[in-house]
Amino acid sequence: MTITFRTDQDATDAPADVVGRARSTAACSGFGQRVVAFTGWRSPKGRWYALAAGTRAVTSVTISGDITTSRAGRTPAVPTDGPPRIKVRARLATGARLTGIGSPVRTEEH
């Protein structure tokens, strides 16, 4: 499984940035569908964010590292002071937990 990131400011034909990969997993298959991914992003105005996005079964996301926060929902965007070094965990509607997949920081200067 490859997780990619693209903003609405990217050209529609531009390749998306790869922010994570998972091998030998059914996490994102027709059977699994339980994933939370993350990356760091710098906006065109220079502000840094820690971004996370989870699939439908995700009910909350916890970010730890340079910042620490827990948010209800599946798509937090949290301002940071610089390129974030973070880990992400999510809770599913069933109460189960997921470890995030992600990595490289994305800048708008791409």
Secondary structure, 3 states (H helix, E strand, C coil): CEEEECCCCCCCCCCCEEEEECCCCCCCCCCCCCCEEEEEEECCCCCEEEEEEECCCEEEEEEEECCCEEEECCCCEEEECCCCCEEEEEEECCCCEEECEEEEEEECCC
